[in-house]
Amino acid sequence: MQEGFRPPQQARSRASLEKVLAAAEYVLAHRGHEEFTIGAVAERAGLSVGAIYRRFAGKDQLLFAVKHQLLDHLETNVGTALRGSGPGLREVVGAFTRALADTFATHDRIFSELLDGQRADGRERGLQALAAIQQAFVEAAGDSPAVRTAARTVIGACVHRAATGRYWPDGLDWTTWAAETTEMTLAYLAVAK
């Protein structure tokens, strides 16, 4: 994780941490980055401000923990989907785009808020997650320049959609976006071979 964060040692502490992270995600989603405070998170979690400060040095560390948890979730979802996909390229691409879409749909407003408020030192974890899911896709689909380009394009489109969706909506739900992106990617890969 990050300096300024004290990881839990006991089951009760882990449950408390999950409660804080869920409250932090809620506050971020419903109030935005500007109104995200330790006090607002403590109120939502039903804890004292001091209880949160015993775990986190401040707001930045708490935001980093929320981001870290969401990126872990993204990596896990993509890995699981790709391991469970069929052997064909259509199945691999479909599993990849659906896993991205499902994760971003579940945390729709959080990703845009985290991207809006991201500091330069917090980008590294995000870049690690993107590299990990790209590598998982490349391994599942077969390494080639076209597959690497497709992976980066799909990931970039997904992140862009999450970051700008509130301001520049495309009228699609995430399931439809995944289906359309799968077809577009398959058409590109068919021509690029």
Summary of the structure (lengths in Angstrom):
residues: 193
radius of gyration: 18.1
end to end distance: 40.6
largest distance: 58.4
contacts: 606
relative contact order: 0.12
helix: 78%
strand: 1%
